[in-house]
Amino acid sequence: MKLHVGVTGLSRYLKSTDRLQAGEFTDFEEVVPSSATLKKWREALAHQFRIAVAAPRALTDPEWRPAPAVKWPSGAQGFTHSPEAMDIWNTLDKAAGKLRAFTIIFRTPHQFRPTLENMDRMRAFFSAIKRKQYRLVWEASGLWSQQQILDLSSELGLIPAFDPLAPDFESYEADVKYFRIRAINKTHMMDEYGFETLMEAGYDAKRVFMIFATHSPVKHARQFLDFVYSDDEEKGDGWDND
């Protein structure tokens, strides 16, 4: 299987990406980066680096309100079916092209609840956009159960994002798995049990993205890589990070 280990908040760690294979530019959640900024980001990363861009809160958050310096349009909040929603998608599409990013992540907040209305809004949005070859990842917060997330993701052709270290996580089957790791104690390094839990969560998949969204994402990503590719051959057996 293919393993891609990386971090979120990638623009803050561009000088620390050695050994990492993936990362998320979450700046898009609040602002529209300039073409010059996108060019600088792309040039700072290896050609084979797997890049993801995060959709703006102007699309995913039903309670979002525009700030003076924010260029994202209002009118698409909570996946509202509107011209603004399509404008946001087109802007993301163009930015992803400049970054050579093939993954777009949609992170819905707690206030985007598992109601029929919200599910229908997602259905309308994802049926309207031109997906091209993108991996579309959805991370839901709040009251959504894992099964609700899996079912709606399957229906809409999305890749669900989970944290295998979360107390309510349950194993599931999928060819591609996208994990965003948050549940690490702020006062401790990640322990062997945590590493093994992450590995077990991805073993049956063909491709696994392991994105660290902790208080020290680069450190934890490197610790995980050290654990997977240590001298113990059985530990990393079957994992390929090419």
GIGI-V324234 format. One record per residue. N is the residue number from 0. RES is the residue in one small letter. D_CENTER is the distance of its C-alpha to the mean C-alpha in Angstrom with 2 decimals. Layout:
N|RES|D_CENTER / N|RES|D_CENTER
//
This chain:
0|m|19.15 / 1|k|16.68 / 2|l|14.64 / 3|h|12.14 / 4|v|11.85 / 5|g|10.28 / 6|v|9.40 / 7|t|7.71 / 8|g|10.44 / 9|l|11.42 / 10|s|14.42 / 11|r|16.10 / 12|y|16.15 / 13|l|17.27 / 14|k|20.47 / 15|s|19.02 / 16|t|16.96 / 17|d|19.80 / 18|r|18.95 / 19|l|15.16 / 20|q|13.74 / 21|a|10.16 / 22|g|8.37 / 23|e|6.42 / 24|f|9.16 / 25|t|8.91 / 26|d|12.64 / 27|f|12.41 / 28|e|11.98 / 29|e|15.61 / 30|v|17.31 / 31|v|17.91 / 32|p|18.15 / 33|s|21.40 / 34|s|22.06 / 35|a|23.53 / 36|t|20.47 / 37|l|18.29 / 38|k|21.08 / 39|k|21.25 / 40|w|17.59 / 41|r|17.90 / 42|e|21.23 / 43|a|20.07 / 44|l|17.86 / 45|a|19.20 / 46|h|19.52 / 47|q|17.61 / 48|f|14.57 / 49|r|11.30 / 50|i|9.68 / 51|a|6.63 / 52|v|7.72 / 53|a|6.93 / 54|a|9.73 / 55|p|12.58 / 56|r|13.98 / 57|a|16.99 / 58|l|15.48 / 59|t|13.53 / 60|d|15.96 / 61|p|19.46 / 62|e|21.13 / 63|w|19.87 / 64|r|22.86 / 65|p|23.14 / 66|a|24.30 / 67|p|26.99 / 68|a|24.98 / 69|v|21.96 / 70|k|22.27 / 71|w|19.99 / 72|p|22.48 / 73|s|23.30 / 74|g|23.85 / 75|a|20.49 / 76|q|19.40 / 77|g|17.94 / 78|f|17.66 / 79|t|21.39 / 80|h|22.89 / 81|s|24.32 / 82|p|24.94 / 83|e|22.70 / 84|a|19.67 / 85|m|20.61 / 86|d|21.21 / 87|i|17.71 / 88|w|16.33 / 89|n|18.93 / 90|t|18.07 / 91|l|14.39 / 92|d|15.82 / 93|k|18.33 / 94|a|16.12 / 95|a|13.80 / 96|g|17.16 / 97|k|18.45 / 98|l|15.57 / 99|r|15.66 / 100|a|11.95 / 101|f|11.37 / 102|t|7.76 / 103|i|7.09 / 104|i|4.62 / 105|f|7.30 / 106|r|7.68 / 107|t|11.32 / 108|p|13.61 / 109|h|16.52 / 110|q|18.89 / 111|f|17.24 / 112|r|19.24 / 113|p|19.68 / 114|t|22.69 / 115|l|24.11 / 116|e|23.95 / 117|n|20.21 / 118|m|19.70 / 119|d|22.14 / 120|r|20.43 / 121|m|17.21 / 122|r|19.55 / 123|a|21.34 / 124|f|18.44 / 125|f|16.74 / 126|s|20.28 / 127|a|21.25 / 128|i|18.75 / 129|k|19.29 / 130|r|16.36 / 131|k|17.88 / 132|q|16.08 / 133|y|12.45 / 134|r|9.87 / 135|l|8.81 / 136|v|6.02 / 137|w|7.30 / 138|e|7.13 / 139|a|10.81 / 140|s|12.87 / 141|g|16.64 / 142|l|19.09 / 143|w|17.15 / 144|s|18.25 / 145|q|16.28 / 146|q|18.73 / 147|q|18.30 / 148|i|14.55 / 149|l|15.43 / 150|d|18.37 / 151|l|16.90 / 152|s|13.96 / 153|s|16.79 / 154|e|18.93 / 155|l|16.62 / 156|g|15.19 / 157|l|11.56 / 158|i|9.41 / 159|p|9.02 / 160|a|6.69 / 161|f|9.41 / 162|d|11.02 / 163|p|14.04 / 164|l|15.96 / 165|a|16.06 / 166|p|19.65 / 167|d|19.08 / 168|f|16.84 / 169|e|18.76 / 170|s|18.60 / 171|y|17.92 / 172|e|18.43 / 173|a|16.17 / 174|d|16.36 / 175|v|12.64 / 176|k|10.62 / 177|y|7.02 / 178|f|7.65 / 179|r|6.62 / 180|i|10.26 / 181|r|12.12 / 182|a|15.46 / 183|i|17.50 / 184|n|20.87 / 185|k|21.22 / 186|t|24.68 / 187|h|24.20 / 188|m|22.73 / 189|m|20.74 / 190|d|23.44 / 191|e|24.16 / 192|y|23.62 / 193|g|20.01 / 194|f|19.46 / 195|e|21.29 / 196|t|19.32 / 197|l|16.05 / 198|m|18.03 / 199|e|19.66 / 200|a|16.52 / 201|g|15.61 / 202|y|19.17 / 203|d|19.81 / 204|a|16.92 / 205|k|17.52 / 206|r|14.19 / 207|v|11.80 / 208|f|8.66 / 209|m|9.35 / 210|i|7.29 / 211|f|9.79 / 212|a|9.48 / 213|t|13.24 / 214|h|16.24 / 215|s|16.80 / 216|p|13.63 / 217|v|15.63 / 218|k|18.46 / 219|h|16.66 / 220|a|14.85 / 221|r|18.34 / 222|q|19.99 / 223|f|17.94 / 224|l|18.82 / 225|d|22.39 / 226|f|22.52 / 227|v|21.27 / 228|y|23.52 / 229|s|26.43 / 230|d|30.01 / 231|d|29.68 / 232|e|29.27 / 233|e|28.68 / 234|k|25.61 / 235|g|23.59 / 236|d|25.45 / 237|g|23.46 / 238|w|20.45 / 239|d|20.19 / 240|n|17.96 / 241|d|19.53
//
